[in-house]
Each structure stands twice: as C-alpha cells, then as structure tokens.
Amino acid sequence: MIDTLLIVLVSILSGHSAVNIGKSKVVVFGGLVDKRFLSDVVVFDIDNKLWFQPECTGNGSNGQVGPGPRAFHIAVAIDCHMFIFGGRFGSRRLGDFWVLDTDIWQWSELTSFGDLPSPRDFAAASAIGNRKIVMYGGWDGKKWLSDVYVLDTSNFFAQAWGLSLEWMQLPVTGSVPPPRCGHTATMVEKRLLIYGGRGGGGPIMGDLWALKGLIEEENETPGWTQLKLPGQAPSSRCGHTITSGGHYLLLFGGHGTGGWLSRYDIYYNDTIILDRLSAQWKRLPIGNEPPPARAYHSMTCLGSLYLLFGGFDGKSTFGDIWWLVPEEDPIAKRYTESPPKVLPENKDVGMENYNSQFAVKESQRESSAIVELQKKLDISVSLSRPGLQIMDELEDEEFLELASRLMGAGVFSNGQVSRIQATQVLRDHWKKSTPRSIPIKELGPLLRDYQRLIARHLANLQSTELGLPGKEAYTFYHLKNSSQV
C-alpha cells in the first residue's frame, strides 16, 4: 500500500496544488509530469500519519466525476471543502469551477452561479477568514491580468435558501500593481499580500503589494499599497511559494533571470522569512544542503514542520518529497544520529517512526515548574518544546481580550497596529503591577507572554539572522523510500 501511494506521490510533480483542510489533512490535486496533465487527488492524513488516495464521486456538467486534468490552477480550502478554479490543460486555459467535499470525497461543478472570471492559469488566491476566496491576476493566453475577484462561499452552503454564489470583481481605485502571473497571494490579518511574478512583456518582478478593503466590517475603500521592507529581500522571482506559519511567512524557491546582454533563467532553493511583527525580511539558516533549486512546487505548513512537493528546474520535473524541520526536532535528531535504515515495507513501522518525532518525555514535563503551576491553578499554558509552535500575540485570543478590556472597546478598529499598541499597554500594565494584584485568571496569558518574550530574547542572543524564534536552524530531509513516509 505504501509503495503504491509513494508511486502516486512521485507522479505529482509541478504545477499541482496542496491545501490544508483544517488540521487533519493535506489534499494534493492535479499537476504536470512529462507533459502529461493529471487529475489525481492524494491526501496526507495528519492525525494518522499516512497517505491515501480517496475514491471520489461526483457529476460534472459533461458527466465527468471531477475536474479534468490540469496544472497551474488555484486551490483554496474553506472548512472541509477545497475549491478549484482555472488552470491549464495543454495549451488551453481553463475557466471551470469545482468544489470537493473532503468529508465524503464528492466533487461538484459550480456552473449556475453567475458569471465566472475569465479562463486563466498562473493566478493566485487565498482564503479570507474561513468564508471568502480572493483571486488576483493570471495569464489568459493573450495578456497578463491584474483583476481582483472575491467569492463569498457562505452562499454555496445556503443554496436551499435561494442565495446565489457569484464571483464579484473588486473595484480598486488609485495605483495598482503591474499585471502578472506566477506570483503568490497570502492573506495576512486584513490585507492580501502579493509578491513577485512575471509581468507584462515578460520581466520577472520582486515587488510586494498589500490590498485593503477585503473585510466588509472595516468599511475600507479597496486600494493597493506597495511595501518596501528592510532586511535581505528576495531577488525577483516567479513560481515560488509563500507559506504562512504563525507570525512568519516562509518563501522558498522560484525562478528569475540572470545575465545582462544574454538573459537566462535562474532557479532558486533559498529559504527566506518575512517577519510580520518586525516587518522585515530575514534569511532562514539551513543546517544542511537544501533541496535542488526549483519552481512551481508546493509547500504546506504542519505546525512547526513544512512539507515540500515536487517542482521544475527548467529542464526536468521533480518527484521528490522533503520535510523542512527545526534542527532540534526529533526527526532531525533521528536522521543526524544514525543514517536511515531500509525498514520492512510495513505501514505500521512507518507510522511508528513518524510518530516518534512528536514524542516528549514525561519526566521533562514533570520537572517543569510552569507545568506544576499549570496543574495547581488549572491554567492553560503552552509549553515551549521541540515540535510545538509558540502562539504569538496576534493569535492569542485570551491575551488580546485582556488588552482590549484594558484599553476599551474598539481598540482593534485600525487593524494590526492597534493590536500591537494594545499588546504593549498590557505588558506595561503587568510591569507596574505587584504579584498579589494580578488576578489568577490573568496568569495564563501572562505566562504565555513571558514564554514568547524569553524565546525571542534567546533567539536574538543566538544570532541576529535567526529566522524563527528559539530555532538555531532548520534542516531539510529527503524522503527517499516508502518506509520513511
């Protein structure tokens, strides 16, 4: 079974999509291998640490079960659903729209819900919260695009009440980014970040733009702002990936152009961080040789781990799978301490080895004074340990609620800046408080915040170029045989 699934995975090469469905699975669809377009669905079950290929049902407008073969499409996850739009099959750009219910593995083609955007490939899209989809740009075979479309998927789930599901083109005023394809689109708080891509006439770009006006409750006029951030910014590129993990965005790979008189393609395998809190670019230290340079791959975030699939280097496609993990992660220690042995082709053995990466000794937990305090006061405290990501301020709801109460209602009306200001006000409040004056219900957020600050302080002491807090470096590991899956 594992060998069969590994063969299926190896066929997922470039131009495919990979999305996280909640915290339970990663769904991979489509792609291109040796000029052959695919329509396969392959799933990584995060809870059970195994791969499988579901048997999908469905009925499209032409009687087909699911979307036809394609690559360079968009894929966005909303709840347990994966929405697919566009892409390319051969030299033809596609404009069909599908949704896969991953609870029952059933495809539905969405054909009678208003006008669809024009057919295109190499567009980029992101989810707005867990409700809307925003798509920007692409290539329609004749011109580069710069349009913005928004789809409210909540109407799809309420069709019984007669609500319609329509793509709405967002009217944007003021300066706009140059049209492009092969870029990335990442939703961060209330803004859509667009980076890189190939523009009209063919130049490859390295600009970063933010789009506001996507959140109805904010009542903002849609508009673009070009961002120029300090630090070691990436070189111009397209076909790269940007993956969100906590308050960091992780950029990997892509391709650009080199030379002056004779332009030629350059493919990258560098790993770069965009730190949302300090608003600057950083290089992520890699403790070993990274994967070969590539573009049009996929990368998904699973806690503190990143899963890399396939790609293309200008000459050939890759059928490989890599983990990007912190150096102190058990998976890294296991590979470093002893070379991987050829294990029996047994699914249970593979799962047992994978599960060991998340094991934590009980004796270590019991020796922690914080754990003892947690038990006595019944307070929820996230512990800093290998494999567990520290929750940042902007995702700590209990912490933000305290800050909001301290500063008054409506403190977050101006977005992330106000959240950061409120964070500092709450910390100043705690600094001025005596131990006896702090209510027990505030100890959970206080201890989590102390943990955050200590982790960042240690990270700054270790290196000024650290990419992630508390991590000396990350390491790539190549899955070379089925037993390592």
ZIHUVEN-V738867 format. One record per residue. N is the residue number from 1. RES is the residue in three letters. SS is DSSP state (H for helix, E for strand, C for the rest). OMEGA is omega in radians with two decimals (* if undefined). Layout:
# ZIHUVEN-V738867
n->{N/N}
res->{RES/RES}
ss->{SS/SS}
omega->{OMEGA/OMEGA}
This chain:
# ZIHUVEN-V738867
n->{1/2/3/4/5/6/7/8/9/10/11/12/13/14/15/16/17/18/19/20/21/22/23/24/25/26/27/28/29/30/31/32/33/34/35/36/37/38/39/40/41/42/43/44/45/46/47/48/49/50/51/52/53/54/55/56/57/58/59/60/61/62/63/64/65/66/67/68/69/70/71/72/73/74/75/76/77/78/79/80/81/82/83/84/85/86/87/88/89/90/91/92/93/94/95/96/97/98/99/100/101/102/103/104/105/106/107/108/109/110/111/112/113/114/115/116/117/118/119/120/121/122/123/124/125/126/127/128/129/130/131/132/133/134/135/136/137/138/139/140/141/142/143/144/145/146/147/148/149/150/151/152/153/154/155/156/157/158/159/160/161/162/163/164/165/166/167/168/169/170/171/172/173/174/175/176/177/178/179/180/181/182/183/184/185/186/187/188/189/190/191/192/193/194/195/196/197/198/199/200/201/202/203/204/205/206/207/208/209/210/211/212/213/214/215/216/217/218/219/220/221/222/223/224/225/226/227/228/229/230/231/232/233/234/235/236/237/238/239/240/241/242/243/244/245/246/247/248/249/250/251/252/253/254/255/256/257/258/259/260/261/262/263/264/265/266/267/268/269/270/271/272/273/274/275/276/277/278/279/280/281/282/283/284/285/286/287/288/289/290/291/292/293/294/295/296/297/298/299/300/301/302/303/304/305/306/307/308/309/310/311/312/313/314/315/316/317/318/319/320/321/322/323/324/325/326/327/328/329/330/331/332/333/334/335/336/337/338/339/340/341/342/343/344/345/346/347/348/349/350/351/352/353/354/355/356/357/358/359/360/361/362/363/364/365/366/367/368/369/370/371/372/373/374/375/376/377/378/379/380/381/382/383/384/385/386/387/388/389/390/391/392/393/394/395/396/397/398/399/400/401/402/403/404/405/406/407/408/409/410/411/412/413/414/415/416/417/418/419/420/421/422/423/424/425/426/427/428/429/430/431/432/433/434/435/436/437/438/439/440/441/442/443/444/445/446/447/448/449/450/451/452/453/454/455/456/457/458/459/460/461/462/463/464/465/466/467/468/469/470/471/472/473/474/475/476/477/478/479/480/481/482/483/484/485}
res->{MET/ILE/ASP/THR/LEU/LEU/ILE/VAL/LEU/VAL/SER/ILE/LEU/SER/GLY/HIS/SER/ALA/VAL/ASN/ILE/GLY/LYS/SER/LYS/VAL/VAL/VAL/PHE/GLY/GLY/LEU/VAL/ASP/LYS/ARG/PHE/LEU/SER/ASP/VAL/VAL/VAL/PHE/ASP/ILE/ASP/ASN/LYS/LEU/TRP/PHE/GLN/PRO/GLU/CYS/THR/GLY/ASN/GLY/SER/ASN/GLY/GLN/VAL/GLY/PRO/GLY/PRO/ARG/ALA/PHE/HIS/ILE/ALA/VAL/ALA/ILE/ASP/CYS/HIS/MET/PHE/ILE/PHE/GLY/GLY/ARG/PHE/GLY/SER/ARG/ARG/LEU/GLY/ASP/PHE/TRP/VAL/LEU/ASP/THR/ASP/ILE/TRP/GLN/TRP/SER/GLU/LEU/THR/SER/PHE/GLY/ASP/LEU/PRO/SER/PRO/ARG/ASP/PHE/ALA/ALA/ALA/SER/ALA/ILE/GLY/ASN/ARG/LYS/ILE/VAL/MET/TYR/GLY/GLY/TRP/ASP/GLY/LYS/LYS/TRP/LEU/SER/ASP/VAL/TYR/VAL/LEU/ASP/THR/SER/ASN/PHE/PHE/ALA/GLN/ALA/TRP/GLY/LEU/SER/LEU/GLU/TRP/MET/GLN/LEU/PRO/VAL/THR/GLY/SER/VAL/PRO/PRO/PRO/ARG/CYS/GLY/HIS/THR/ALA/THR/MET/VAL/GLU/LYS/ARG/LEU/LEU/ILE/TYR/GLY/GLY/ARG/GLY/GLY/GLY/GLY/PRO/ILE/MET/GLY/ASP/LEU/TRP/ALA/LEU/LYS/GLY/LEU/ILE/GLU/GLU/GLU/ASN/GLU/THR/PRO/GLY/TRP/THR/GLN/LEU/LYS/LEU/PRO/GLY/GLN/ALA/PRO/SER/SER/ARG/CYS/GLY/HIS/THR/ILE/THR/SER/GLY/GLY/HIS/TYR/LEU/LEU/LEU/PHE/GLY/GLY/HIS/GLY/THR/GLY/GLY/TRP/LEU/SER/ARG/TYR/ASP/ILE/TYR/TYR/ASN/ASP/THR/ILE/ILE/LEU/ASP/ARG/LEU/SER/ALA/GLN/TRP/LYS/ARG/LEU/PRO/ILE/GLY/ASN/GLU/PRO/PRO/PRO/ALA/ARG/ALA/TYR/HIS/SER/MET/THR/CYS/LEU/GLY/SER/LEU/TYR/LEU/LEU/PHE/GLY/GLY/PHE/ASP/GLY/LYS/SER/THR/PHE/GLY/ASP/ILE/TRP/TRP/LEU/VAL/PRO/GLU/GLU/ASP/PRO/ILE/ALA/LYS/ARG/TYR/THR/GLU/SER/PRO/PRO/LYS/VAL/LEU/PRO/GLU/ASN/LYS/ASP/VAL/GLY/MET/GLU/ASN/TYR/ASN/SER/GLN/PHE/ALA/VAL/LYS/GLU/SER/GLN/ARG/GLU/SER/SER/ALA/ILE/VAL/GLU/LEU/GLN/LYS/LYS/LEU/ASP/ILE/SER/VAL/SER/LEU/SER/ARG/PRO/GLY/LEU/GLN/ILE/MET/ASP/GLU/LEU/GLU/ASP/GLU/GLU/PHE/LEU/GLU/LEU/ALA/SER/ARG/LEU/MET/GLY/ALA/GLY/VAL/PHE/SER/ASN/GLY/GLN/VAL/SER/ARG/ILE/GLN/ALA/THR/GLN/VAL/LEU/ARG/ASP/HIS/TRP/LYS/LYS/SER/THR/PRO/ARG/SER/ILE/PRO/ILE/LYS/GLU/LEU/GLY/PRO/LEU/LEU/ARG/ASP/TYR/GLN/ARG/LEU/ILE/ALA/ARG/HIS/LEU/ALA/ASN/LEU/GLN/SER/THR/GLU/LEU/GLY/LEU/PRO/GLY/LYS/GLU/ALA/TYR/THR/PHE/TYR/HIS/LEU/LYS/ASN/SER/SER/GLN/VAL}
ss->{C/H/H/H/H/H/H/H/H/H/C/C/C/E/C/C/E/E/E/E/E/C/C/C/E/E/E/E/E/E/E/E/E/C/C/E/E/E/E/E/E/E/E/E/E/C/C/C/C/E/E/E/C/C/C/C/E/E/E/C/C/C/C/C/C/C/C/C/C/C/E/C/C/E/E/E/E/E/C/C/E/E/E/E/E/E/E/E/E/C/C/E/E/E/E/E/E/E/E/E/E/C/C/C/C/E/E/E/E/C/C/C/C/C/C/C/C/C/C/C/E/C/C/E/E/E/E/E/C/C/C/E/E/E/E/E/E/E/E/C/C/C/C/E/E/E/E/E/E/E/E/E/H/H/H/H/H/H/H/H/H/C/C/C/C/C/E/E/E/C/C/C/E/C/C/C/C/C/C/E/E/C/C/E/E/E/E/E/C/C/E/E/E/E/E/E/E/E/E/H/H/H/C/E/E/E/E/E/E/E/E/E/C/C/C/H/H/H/C/C/C/C/E/E/E/E/E/C/C/E/E/C/C/C/C/C/C/E/C/C/E/E/E/E/E/C/C/E/E/E/E/E/C/C/E/E/E/E/C/C/C/C/C/E/E/E/E/C/C/C/E/E/E/E/E/C/C/C/C/E/E/E/E/C/C/E/C/C/C/C/C/C/C/C/E/C/C/E/E/E/E/E/C/C/E/E/E/E/E/E/E/E/C/C/C/C/E/E/E/E/E/E/E/E/E/E/C/C/C/H/H/H/H/H/H/H/H/C/C/C/C/C/C/C/C/C/H/H/H/H/H/H/H/H/H/H/H/H/C/C/C/H/H/H/H/H/C/C/H/H/H/H/H/H/H/H/H/C/C/C/C/C/C/C/C/C/C/C/C/C/C/C/H/H/H/C/H/H/H/H/H/H/H/H/H/H/H/C/C/C/C/C/C/C/C/H/H/H/H/H/H/H/H/H/H/H/H/H/H/H/H/H/C/C/H/H/H/C/C/H/H/H/H/H/H/H/H/H/H/H/H/H/H/H/H/H/H/H/H/H/H/H/C/C/C/C/C/C/C/C/C/C/C/E/E/E/E/E/C/C/C/H/H/H/C}
omega->{-3.11/3.12/3.14/-3.14/3.12/3.09/3.10/-3.13/-3.13/3.14/3.11/-2.89/-3.10/3.11/3.10/3.05/3.08/-3.10/3.04/3.02/-3.05/3.08/-3.02/-3.07/3.01/-3.11/-3.12/-3.09/2.95/3.13/-3.04/3.08/3.11/3.11/3.10/-3.12/-3.03/3.03/-3.10/2.96/3.10/-2.97/2.96/3.11/-3.05/-3.09/-3.08/3.07/3.11/3.09/2.99/3.10/-3.07/3.01/-3.05/3.03/3.11/-3.12/3.14/-3.09/3.12/3.10/-3.13/-3.11/-3.09/-3.14/3.07/3.12/-3.11/3.01/3.09/3.07/2.98/3.07/-3.11/3.13/3.01/-3.05/-3.12/-3.07/3.02/3.13/-3.11/3.05/2.94/-3.08/-3.10/2.96/-3.02/3.09/-3.06/3.04/-3.05/3.13/3.14/-2.97/-3.06/3.01/3.10/3.04/-3.05/3.01/-3.12/3.13/-3.14/3.09/2.99/3.05/-3.09/-3.01/-3.00/-3.06/3.11/-3.10/3.08/2.99/-3.13/3.12/-3.09/2.95/3.13/2.99/3.09/-3.07/3.14/3.07/3.01/-3.02/3.08/-3.00/-3.02/3.04/3.04/-3.12/-3.14/2.92/-3.11/-3.12/-3.08/-3.14/3.13/-3.08/3.03/-3.02/3.09/-3.11/3.12/3.10/3.11/3.12/3.07/-3.06/-3.13/3.10/3.09/-3.11/-3.13/-3.12/-3.12/-3.14/3.06/3.12/-3.10/3.12/-3.04/2.94/3.13/3.09/-3.07/3.10/-3.09/3.13/3.09/-3.12/-3.13/3.08/3.03/3.09/-3.05/2.99/3.14/3.13/3.02/3.09/-3.06/3.11/3.12/-3.05/-3.07/-3.08/3.01/3.13/3.09/3.10/2.96/-3.13/3.08/-3.04/3.12/-3.09/3.02/-3.12/3.08/-2.95/3.10/-3.11/-3.12/-3.11/3.07/3.13/3.06/3.08/-3.13/-3.13/-3.06/-3.06/-3.10/3.14/3.12/3.03/-3.12/-3.14/-3.14/3.02/3.07/-3.11/3.06/-2.99/3.09/3.11/-3.12/-3.08/3.10/2.99/-3.14/-3.08/2.98/-3.12/3.12/3.00/2.96/-3.06/-3.12/3.07/-3.07/3.11/3.08/2.95/-3.07/3.12/3.10/2.94/-3.06/3.09/3.12/-3.14/3.10/3.14/-3.12/3.10/3.14/-3.12/3.11/-3.10/3.02/3.09/-2.99/2.97/3.10/-3.12/-3.00/-3.11/2.90/-3.11/-3.09/-3.10/3.12/3.12/3.09/3.10/3.07/3.03/3.10/3.12/3.11/-3.01/3.13/3.14/-3.12/3.08/3.06/-3.12/-3.05/3.02/3.11/3.02/3.00/3.07/3.12/-3.10/3.08/-3.07/3.10/-3.13/3.09/-3.09/-3.06/3.11/2.80/-3.14/-3.04/-3.09/3.12/3.13/-3.08/3.11/-3.14/3.04/-3.02/3.14/-3.11/2.90/2.93/-2.98/3.01/-3.09/-3.11/3.09/-3.13/3.12/3.13/-3.14/-3.10/-3.13/-3.10/-3.06/3.11/3.14/-3.13/3.13/3.06/-3.07/3.07/-3.12/-3.04/-3.08/-3.10/3.11/3.13/3.12/-3.12/3.13/3.14/-3.13/-3.10/-3.11/-3.12/-3.09/3.10/-3.10/-3.13/-3.13/3.12/3.13/-3.05/-3.14/-3.09/3.11/3.14/3.12/3.12/3.10/3.12/-3.11/-3.06/-3.06/-3.14/-3.11/3.10/-3.13/3.07/-3.12/3.07/3.12/-3.11/3.08/-3.13/-3.09/3.12/3.14/-3.14/-3.03/-3.01/3.10/-3.13/-3.02/-3.14/3.10/-3.13/3.11/3.08/3.14/3.13/3.13/-3.11/-3.10/3.14/-3.11/3.09/-3.07/-3.06/-3.06/-3.11/3.02/-2.97/-3.12/3.13/3.10/-3.14/3.10/3.13/3.09/-3.12/3.11/3.13/3.11/3.09/3.10/3.14/3.13/-3.09/-3.08/3.01/-3.12/-3.09/-3.09/-3.12/3.13/-3.13/-3.09/3.11/-3.05/3.11/3.09/-3.14/-3.13/3.09/3.13/3.08/3.11/3.13/-3.06/3.12/-3.13/-3.14/3.12/3.11/3.12/3.13/3.12/-3.08/-3.09/3.09/-3.12/-3.12/3.13/-3.06/-3.05/3.05/-3.12/3.13/3.12/3.00/-3.09/3.06/3.04/-3.06/3.05/-2.99/3.12/-2.99/-3.10/-3.13/3.10/*}
